[in-house]
């Protein structure tokens, strides 16, 4: 079979196939034909708006991500943007993510990381808390050309998408939306944020790495911090240690009452997302 021909088992766009081959022809011209071998591909996970694989070629492994075009409306900007490449080219932030090799509206490719998902127990390690706080500080103080997250519109968008799901409880939906509307008054979009720091996106290896930047936007640092607390199910002690170190590293004021409001808002957004995707 011609290595440039899309294989029969390929379930993604022809554009993504050709873009992948063009990249690999530059990186590994002698082994590009291995891309057509289904055994070279290991399914990792299906994310919110993407599907992820490990691509193993003769001399190098790669992380390959295919974008679900039908779910792009869930992103802060409502459309695709090259967020990963943008961040990877930032001199301060580039060390926190794998090298981005390709970032288009249909496919993303980066170097493979020998790392695992971060878990709750990692927050018992003071060194990891210091490292994460430094990552957050550098991110929140960076000046990236990101879309601004309009939380009222974001909440309304998730509410409307969830309403389209016939299995969603309409009374629960209405309650969540009204609660969320009240909480949006605390939200202030002021800093560069990742907006989706979760176990699958925060990886632990010889250092911490942060991947999947498609939700990145100018957002509220305390909404970001709230997401960490919620997604990793931090205990009160773990949360206090993270907040204390984050304050020290970033110099950003952490109003505890606002943080509580942001945790509630984050949980509402998360529940709406699960309702729309169940």
RAZIFEN-V238486 format. One record per helix or strand of 2 or more residues. SS is the DSSP state (alpha for helix, beta for strand). FROM is the first residue (numbers start at 0). LEN is the number of residues. If there is no record, write none. Layout:
ss=SS from=FROM len=LEN
ss=SS from=FROM len=LEN
This chain:
ss=alpha from=13 len=14
ss=alpha from=31 len=5
ss=alpha from=37 len=3
ss=beta from=40 len=6
ss=beta from=49 len=7
ss=beta from=60 len=7
ss=alpha from=68 len=6
ss=alpha from=82 len=6
ss=alpha from=93 len=3
ss=beta from=99 len=4
ss=beta from=106 len=5
ss=beta from=115 len=2
ss=alpha from=119 len=5
ss=alpha from=125 len=15
ss=alpha from=150 len=13
ss=alpha from=169 len=17
ss=beta from=190 len=3
ss=beta from=201 len=3
ss=beta from=207 len=3
ss=beta from=216 len=3
ss=alpha from=220 len=11
ss=alpha from=235 len=15
ss=alpha from=255 len=22
